[in-house]
Amino acid sequence: MCRRWSGHGDDHRKNWLSNSGKTSSGETTIFSDSETPGLEELISLYDAVEWTAYTREPCALSKAVASSDHVVTARSDGRLIGLIRSLSDDVSIVYIQDLLVHPRYQRRGIGKSLIDACLERYGHVRKVVLMTDSDERVHSFYQAAGFRALPSTEVGLHGYVKIGIGKPEG
C-alpha cells in the first residue's frame, strides 16, 4: 500500500506509490503532497466530476487550492486523477473541503487512500469534518471510511465527522 510518514509540519511532504490504484492496464497511482496542480489540470478534474461551480471561476479555484493547508494529489501516468484538500488549525479540527476522483478511476481505493493521507497528516488533531451533497453512494463511502453522519441541513448538504483521531496536545 502506501509508504507512511510521521510527524507534521512542512517536513512531512513526500511522494508514495499505491498498488490499490492499479488499473487493468497495470498503471500505478502515485500520490503526492509535495505539489500544487496547475490550473488546466484542476479544471479538467473538477469538470470530470461535474463540479462546475468551481470551474466557472478558474482564478478562484486556483486560489482556493493554493490557499489550502494540505493538498494531496493522485496521478496515473502523470495525469491528475484525484485530489483532496483541507483546512485546519493543526490542533483541534481539520475541515476536508474537497475530495475528487476522476470517474474513470473511482471504486479503486484512490479516494480512501487520499483520505488516509489527509488523516495521517492530521493524526494528532481531534476531529475531522466535511460536508457533501445528497448522494447515497457518497454517504456509504464516507461511512465506510469511518465518518459518522450528522443531521442533514436545510440546504441539501450532509455533514460527517470523525472524532478522536488524535490526542489533544498540551
C-alpha positions as CSV (number, residue, x, y, z in Angstrom):
1,M,0.0,0.0,0.0
2,C,1.3,3.4,0.9
3,R,4.6,4.4,2.4
4,R,3.8,6.3,5.6
5,W,5.4,9.3,7.2
6,S,5.3,10.5,10.8
7,G,5.1,13.9,12.3
8,H,3.5,17.0,10.9
9,G,4.5,20.4,9.5
10,D,6.4,21.0,6.3
11,D,8.8,18.1,6.9
12,H,6.1,15.5,6.1
13,R,5.9,16.2,2.3
14,K,6.5,13.1,0.3
15,N,5.5,11.0,-2.8
16,W,4.4,7.4,-2.4
17,L,3.0,4.6,-4.6
18,S,-0.1,2.6,-4.1
19,N,-1.0,-0.7,-5.7
20,S,-4.6,-0.2,-4.7
21,G,-5.0,2.2,-7.6
22,K,-3.7,-0.2,-10.3
23,T,-5.7,-0.1,-13.5
24,S,-6.4,-3.0,-15.7
25,S,-3.5,-2.0,-17.9
26,G,-1.2,-2.1,-14.9
27,E,-0.8,1.6,-14.3
28,T,0.3,2.6,-10.8
29,T,-1.2,5.5,-8.9
30,I,1.3,8.0,-7.5
31,F,0.1,10.0,-4.5
32,S,1.9,13.3,-3.6
33,D,1.5,16.1,-1.1
34,S,4.5,18.0,-2.5
35,E,2.9,19.7,-5.5
36,T,0.1,22.1,-6.4
37,P,-1.6,21.1,-9.6
38,G,-1.7,23.5,-12.5
39,L,-4.9,25.4,-13.3
40,E,-5.7,23.5,-16.5
41,E,-5.5,20.1,-14.9
42,L,-7.5,21.3,-11.9
43,I,-10.3,22.5,-14.2
44,S,-10.1,19.2,-16.1
45,L,-10.5,17.1,-12.9
46,Y,-13.3,19.3,-11.4
47,D,-15.1,19.3,-14.7
48,A,-14.9,15.5,-14.9
49,V,-16.8,15.2,-11.6
50,E,-19.2,17.9,-12.7
51,W,-18.2,20.5,-10.0
52,T,-18.8,23.3,-12.4
53,A,-19.4,25.9,-9.6
54,Y,-15.6,25.7,-9.2
55,T,-14.7,25.7,-12.9
56,R,-16.9,28.7,-13.7
57,E,-14.4,30.8,-11.8
58,P,-10.9,29.4,-12.6
59,C,-9.0,32.1,-10.7
60,A,-11.0,31.4,-7.5
61,L,-10.4,27.7,-7.9
62,S,-6.7,28.2,-8.3
63,K,-6.5,30.5,-5.2
64,A,-8.6,28.1,-3.1
65,V,-6.4,25.1,-3.8
66,A,-3.2,27.2,-3.3
67,S,-4.5,28.6,-0.1
68,S,-5.4,25.2,1.4
69,D,-3.4,23.9,4.3
70,H,-2.9,20.5,2.8
71,V,-3.3,19.1,-0.7
72,V,-2.7,15.5,-1.7
73,T,-2.9,14.5,-5.4
74,A,-3.2,11.2,-7.1
75,R,-1.8,10.7,-10.6
76,S,-1.8,7.9,-13.1
77,D,0.7,8.1,-16.0
78,G,1.3,11.8,-15.0
79,R,-2.4,12.7,-15.3
80,L,-4.2,14.2,-12.3
81,I,-6.9,11.7,-11.3
82,G,-7.6,12.6,-7.7
83,L,-7.2,15.3,-5.1
84,I,-8.1,16.0,-1.5
85,R,-7.6,19.4,0.1
86,S,-8.2,20.5,3.7
87,L,-8.1,23.5,6.1
88,S,-7.0,23.2,9.7
89,D,-5.9,24.9,12.8
90,D,-3.5,22.0,13.2
91,V,-4.6,21.3,16.8
92,S,-8.3,20.6,17.2
93,I,-10.0,20.5,13.8
94,V,-9.5,19.6,10.1
95,Y,-12.1,20.5,7.5
96,I,-11.9,18.4,4.3
97,Q,-13.1,20.9,1.7
98,D,-12.7,18.8,-1.5
99,L,-12.3,15.1,-2.3
100,L,-12.4,14.3,-6.0
101,V,-11.5,11.2,-8.0
102,H,-12.0,11.2,-11.8
103,P,-15.0,9.0,-12.6
104,R,-12.9,6.5,-14.7
105,Y,-10.8,5.8,-11.6
106,Q,-13.5,5.6,-8.9
107,R,-14.1,2.4,-6.9
108,R,-10.4,1.5,-6.9
109,G,-9.4,2.7,-3.4
110,I,-8.0,6.0,-4.6
111,G,-10.5,8.1,-2.6
112,K,-9.8,6.1,0.5
113,S,-6.1,6.4,0.0
114,L,-6.5,10.2,-0.3
115,I,-8.5,10.3,2.9
116,D,-5.9,8.2,4.7
117,A,-3.1,10.5,3.6
118,C,-5.1,13.5,4.9
119,L,-5.8,11.8,8.2
120,E,-2.2,10.7,8.5
121,R,-1.0,14.3,8.2
122,Y,-3.5,15.3,10.8
123,G,-3.3,12.3,13.1
124,H,-2.7,14.5,16.1
125,V,-5.9,16.6,15.5
126,R,-9.0,15.8,17.5
127,K,-11.7,15.9,14.8
128,V,-12.3,15.9,11.0
129,V,-15.3,17.5,9.5
130,L,-16.7,17.5,5.9
131,M,-19.9,18.5,4.1
132,T,-21.2,16.9,0.9
133,D,-24.4,16.9,-1.1
134,S,-27.1,14.2,-1.2
135,D,-25.9,11.1,-2.9
136,E,-26.3,7.6,-1.4
137,R,-23.0,6.4,-2.8
138,V,-21.2,9.3,-1.2
139,H,-22.9,8.6,2.2
140,S,-21.8,4.9,2.0
141,F,-18.3,5.9,1.1
142,Y,-17.8,8.3,4.0
143,Q,-19.4,5.9,6.5
144,A,-17.1,3.1,5.3
145,A,-14.2,5.4,5.8
146,G,-15.2,5.8,9.5
147,F,-17.1,9.0,9.4
148,R,-20.3,9.5,11.3
149,A,-23.2,11.2,9.6
150,L,-24.6,14.4,11.1
151,P,-28.2,15.5,10.7
152,S,-28.9,16.9,7.2
153,T,-29.1,20.6,6.7
154,E,-31.9,22.5,5.1
155,V,-29.8,23.4,2.1
156,G,-29.4,19.8,1.0
157,L,-25.9,19.3,2.5
158,H,-24.9,16.4,4.7
159,G,-22.1,16.6,7.3
160,Y,-19.8,14.0,8.5
161,V,-17.4,13.9,11.5
162,K,-14.6,11.7,12.7
163,I,-13.7,12.4,16.3
164,G,-10.8,11.2,18.3
165,I,-8.3,10.6,15.5
166,G,-5.6,12.4,17.6
167,K,-4.9,13.1,21.2
168,P,-5.2,16.7,22.4
169,E,-1.8,18.3,22.8
170,G,-0.8,20.1,25.9
